[in-house]
Amino acid sequence: MKDPDVLYPDQVRSMTEDELQDKLLLLKKEQFNFRFQKASGQLEATAKIAKNRRNIARIKTILQQKRNESSQN
């Protein structure tokens, strides 16, 4: 069963660069909010921070791969 909080590579690769940029911005805002929730003691699901960070890394990696592909063509 797939975790709904995780962006899997096949999902990310099917997105366009604009969609990836939008998703990246959304995840960074979410990460910012998680930091404040953690600092104030309101964050209950601390595993979400790690999932969010990995999703950001996944998107950045695939964005870079797409950019490298387009520059080689």
Secondary structure as UniProt FT lines:
FT   TURN            4..5
FT   HELIX           9..13
FT   HELIX           17..40
FT   HELIX           47..72
//
